[in-house]
Amino acid sequence: MITLGHSDARTESDHKLVVVMVGLPARGKSYIVKKLKRYLSWLGFQTKIFNVGDRRRLAGSIDDYEENKTSKKERQPSRCVMSVSSNGDGSECSGCSNSNSRAAAANEETSTTHQSPQSCNRCDTLHSSAFFDPDNKKAKQIREQVAMDVFEDLLRWLQAGGQIAIHDATNSTIERRNALINRLKTETDVNLLFVESICTDKDIINRNIKLKTQSPDYIGIDPEVAEADFRARLRNYERAYRTIGSAEEKFEVQYCKIIDVGKKVIAYNIQGFLESQVVFYLMNMNLEPRVIYITRHGESEDNLTGHIGGDTSLAPNGTRYAAALARFIDRRRLEFASEVEEQNQRLAHFMMGNASSGNNSELERAASQESSASSGTRYPPESPAMQRHVQPDFEIWTSMLKRTMETAEHFDPERYRIKNIRSLNEIYAGKFEGMTYEEIARNYPEEYEARQLDKFFYRYPGIGGESYADVVLRLQQVIVELERIRHSVLIVTHRAMARTLLSYFMDIPTTHMPEMDLPLEYVYACEPRPFGNFLRVWKYDKQIDDFEEVDSASVLKIRYPKALLPDQATATLLPSPAETAYSSKH
């Protein structure tokens, strides 16, 4: 029997899943992969991304790869300041001194190479567009071997106890996908799911291309040269690209196609539990500009006395905080609308220079031709709503407990949609409801110690008592809804709920989640962006009766119990995950 994530996280599961990404470059695969990994890890599944591009960069040129296929030495790209040759001969960069470099030999391996006239094929430490030419036999051999090497690493990790492994690569040919399918046939208890990302929106493609010019492939390269080379790489990929279809269906594989970031989803032969979790999550993605604000309720009467749980009203300080919170969110709505419009103007300027570029492949258009256009704001949009400085609907979510509902009483119901959601109720302390932690330590010392040693899995005793692992499952539908909605939300909730929600958005390990120090009177703003979620934090200042932005990287802390760290400081900064970003007030 397959159970969900944290409920069997301390037992070795026999059920394994390989998610194989498919799609042309700049179609949002990395965006999907990072979100999916973050969600599955939050649910408690051991999940890891295996990126083929990273391994390909380590492999170096053809000669480097053949000299030492297992080399792990990182190569440092030299700075390239190529000015595009006007004669269209694909000549070397003005900053590259080695015109007979091994990379040039790799890229010019065959006389049939189709090369962009504006791509640099002489950078010793970079793979230019010619390396991705499907007619470049030796380069193709390297690319296929690197992909399979990464797949072998992925399988070894699963055999060592991992649960979900993601093969992050284009995997855009039938030949490559057949090789992966055949290799997996020899493995037992490992399921396969293809996830193909198709994009026909030129705005999104051009924005992704801009991000790609800042990738490790183009460190030190002039942005215009990098863009020209990357577009040439795209054209090479398009020549060999084949969408998933009958060739894979004859193997009865499972696959999911995500078209235009969730506007259309095609699912085929989805059978497994983990697979259904993945597909359900991917169906609810969108790129709309929005912010998820998270705050605890204002100070309550139980906060003053130190009692946990309960359903008391706000204390006077809590009422003042509630009024200030409403004013702050009113102001932030206008500020965010201006920020979005300014960002859209910058993106529009970039895209005007690429109006004739970024054409979609015929296969991508064919795969999505049934997709109907959806209304509403777009990102990056020529959005009428944004042009009018009007934000989409803004919702306020509270729990069903009085202290959160009272915190939301100062919001104008004509401007905000207010929802009371039971899933946002505080973690239930069972028979310890209404007690202080001092009383628990004195009357139930064994329970108190057990909780200190393992807060995440510790479940309060008594009918209905919960653990943090239970809270994750309770909030799963809340997370999916937050991914689905296309407008901003303020969540007024409780400490355990705020910890759990922030751990998802900021990719904080569940082992750190129960120790996060999240005091009253802070607002945490998570803004979804292509590279991850951007975090800003504001603190309420009683002296000025308003909020001031603070350095978010220094605010998120963990406070380990002394029983776990007897000889160390109890407060340390949380690690900054690679997929998230923190703002600074400086």
Secondary structure, DSSP 4 states (H G I P E B T S, - for coil): ----GGGGTTS--S-EEEEEEE--TTSSHHHHHHHHHHHHHHHT--EEEEEHHHHHHHH-SHHHHHH-TT--PPP-PPPB-----TT-S-PPPTT---TT-HHHHHHTSSTT----TT-----TTS--GGGG-TT-HHHHHHHHHHHHHHHHHHHHHHHTT--EEEEES---SHHHHHHHHHHHTT-SSEEEEEEEEE---HHHHHHHHHHHTTSGGGTTB-HHHHHHHHHHHHHHHHHH---SSHHHHTTT-EEEEEETTTTEEEEES--SHHHHHHHHHHTT-------EEEEEPPPBHHHHHTB-S----B-HHHHHHHHHHHHHHHHHHHHHHHHHHHHHHHHHHHHHTTTT--PPPHHHHHHHTTPPP--S--SS---HHHHTT-----EEEE-SSHHHHHHTTTS-TTTSEEEE-GGGSPPP-GGGTT-BHHHHHHH-HHHHHHHHH-TTT---SSTT---HHHHHHHHHHHHHHHHH--S-EEEEE-HHHHHHHHHHHTT--TTTGGGB---SSEEEEEEEETTEEEEEEEEEETTTTEEEEE-HHHH-EEE--TTT-TTS-SEEEPP--TTEEE----
